[in-house]
Structures are given as structure tokens and as C-alpha cells.
Amino acid sequence: MNKIQFPKDFLWGTASSGPQSEGYKHKKNDSIWDYWYKKEPERFYNQVGPETTSNVYEQYAEDVSIMKELNLNSFRTSIQWSRLIKDFETGEVDQEAAQFYNRYIDEMIANGIEPMMNLFHFDMPYELEQKYGGFKSRHVVDLYVKFAEAAFELFGDRVKYWISFNEPVAYTKGAYWHNLIYPNEMSMQSYVQANYHILLAHSLIVSAYRKGNYSGEIGIVVDLLPPIPRSENPADVEAGRIADLFINLIFMDPCVRGEYDQDYLNILKKHDCMFHYHIEDLEAIKENTVDFIGINYYQPMRVKARDSMPNPFSPFTPEWYYEPYEMPNRRMNEYRGWEIYPKALYDIAMRVKNEYGNIKWYVSENGMGVQGEERFKNKDGFIEDDYRIDFIKEHLGWLAKAIDEGSNCFGYHLWTFVDNWSWTNAYKNRYGLVSLNLNNTERTIKKSGNWIKEAIKNNDFS
Ligand code: BG6
């Protein structure tokens, strides 16, 4: 393979989130995950819940020093709403939490790690879910703005990259469509309304950030799954288009272009599923487009036209128009069950370039989950994850090609740094450059960690 090189100021980072890494120390309020785990532990892999983490709350300095050792220069994590805010209605800050995030951010900066702070990684405060139905409620939008304003005020002098939401569609799909996230409600109307309120909340905090005259940038992280239709047959192509509208464009278009794709709105109206909005919201959405986009990419979305029509009396879902297509002989990550298709990263990059005005963007997550990774430990207790090195190299190869062709990508963030807890999958799939011993939270750099250290140092990823 030819030598792959990246721009000099490229951000080489990893990504994680507060609820998946911090642990419970000094955390005063529950998120939906904390509550749900207490209520239904059997829904979580091996019944391991969100209190079992790498204990970043106490071990953040150790992590930052390993990041530095590995030559990484950026890290994306999230500030937990349910940790930072003591009283959700007034927006009163918990001082202990503020001090923790101050220490954490300062440690990163002192060690040359650019902090990218996200404000929502699926972690709705339980109280707001229970009282108001989370983002189905417009009141919760106002409360989220208070939280974001508090975070900007506390950390905006040092944090230069802000992210309003991580993968909003993964969250709303899980909560209101696919029964994967509490409150496990199956309602398209709720899916559509919560997505709309998240978009509104996003636009309002972009506006608040700009009014505050901070010197950084603000964006959103989406999982822009490239829809790949089974064939060029018009029915399959149309299936791909509908999936694209409901999974990708629902955020990509209004966040970057300032408005929804009209076809999306037409389908909602046709099925009597339109969200409630105020006319002045549309102005806020139009005016507050993002400075950059973060894109999470793991696998493509292969779709086909439905083989049979759904029961016309069943409630509407976008899957009336398409269904997943399991292409024979796809290349699979046999350890996680997800498809491996690195070229999609190039397709995404070129789509951003050609269809979204070449807006500044970065890879906010990409990575390889491995179930039972312990089996790759050598006799010295060191994980030899050559499969992960190959995975990263292939994706970087396609990314470099896109950058070479003019795509405006400014960074690559691997999921994740230290193996972290992952929602209902807990520790089933390990993703880290650094492994975590769950008994004593000890960290050990994997082979991929040492590989990336050398690759970044030499700017050579071949
Ligand atoms: C991403 C999420 O989509 O997938 C992360 O942003 C999550 O929060 C990651 O941990 C991996 O998920 P899983 O289910 O393979 O552990």
C-alpha cells in the first residue's frame, strides 16, 4: 500500500462519553440509564449496569497521560446533564461536578489534548423523562438550553469544540421505534416529535453559544449511515431514499442547510404524523446552522424495497417503505456481527463535499467492537488486536483519498480510548486502544495503541 499521509494539524483522537466512562462517584441525579438498570437489570448484558466503568471520575489524569504517550492530540467526551445540573428547572449547577469537569478539561489542555465536549450522549435525566416525557416535551427543550448555557459559561473559555448531541437518531430510534432505550415506547409520532424538539434544542443552543461570543465552534454529531440499495431497480432506490430521509437527512439537512427536505415533511403529512412546531422555530433553525459536523461511521445501511406490504391497519413507520437487506457475502466483523465496508467513509466524505457545501467535518467515531477479546491476550497479558489495526488502516486509506480529493475533514476519532461500558451491551464488545481490567480498573495499552502511537508520530499509516 502507498504511504498514507494526513494534514499537519489533523486531530487524532478517540471518543467516549460521560455516562459510559465516569462512574457514579459524587453523581447526585439519575439519568434514564441509572433508573432503567435498577428497574430491569436483566435487559443489560451480564446484568452489568452504568456504575461499572473505567472510573474516569477518579482516573482521568492517568488516561490523559496515556493519550499523550500515544501521541493523540484530541479527545471527545460528554458532560452529563444529570451530573452537572443539580436542579433541572432552575439550571443550578452542582459545584462538585463543575470542579470535576474543570479538572478534566484543564488536564487535557495542559497535556496537548484538544477537548471536544458533547452535551448529550443518550443520557436524558430520569426526572425529566418521568415528569415530562423527555424530548417529547417542549419544556425540556428550554431546560436543555439552561444546561448548555451553564456549560458554556463554565468551560467556554477553554473548550473550542462543542457538540450539541451525539447521534440523535440512534437515541430516538432506540427510545421510540426499536425498543432499545428507556422508555421503550413504540410510537412514530413520538419519534418524529422528539427528533424535532432535539433539532430545536440544538438550534437554540447554537444561537446561545454565538450570542455568548465564545471563541470556539459548535456542531452536532450524526451517524450518517450511507444507504446502499440492493439494486438499481427503482423500487430499491426509492427504499434507500426513504431510509436516508428518516435516518440521515432528518438532522443533516436542517443542521447544515437550515431546513428539512420537503419529501420528509410530505411523508409525515401523508401519514398524519407531522410534528407540532411554532412558526418562529423555523427561523431559529434556519439561522443557526452548524460550524462543523461530526460523523460517526461503523457500517453502511443496506436496504431493499419490501417484499410484502405491511398490514395497512398497523401504525405507520418508515419501514413501510423499506427493509434491511442482508447482502450475501458481505464482509462481516465476525466478532461483533456488523458489516465492514471501509469505502463508505470515502462515500460519506464526498457526499459532504458535494452535497453539503464542503462543510468542515470530522470522523467523530469509527471503530471495531470485539466480543470475547480476552482470547487475543498473549502470555504477558497484552492484547494483540491486529484485526483492529487493519480495520483502522483500511478506513484511514479511504479517508485520506477523500481528503486528497478536497473533502474538508479535520480529524479522526476512534471509538474508543479505554474499553468502556456500552448501554445494554455493557462490556460485551470491547473497542479500546487500551484494555480495561474490570476487577481493578487497571489499563493496559493494546497492540493497536502502540501502532497508532508510531503512526501518528511518523504521519505514516500504511
Ligand atoms: C455508537 C455510540 O453508536 O456505538 C456509542 O455512540 C456506543 O455510545 C458504540 O458505545 C458501540 O456500541 P456497541 O453496542 O457495539 O457497544
Residues whose N, C-alpha, C, O or C-beta is under 5 A from the ligand:
A	BS01	BG6	G369 S422 N425 N429
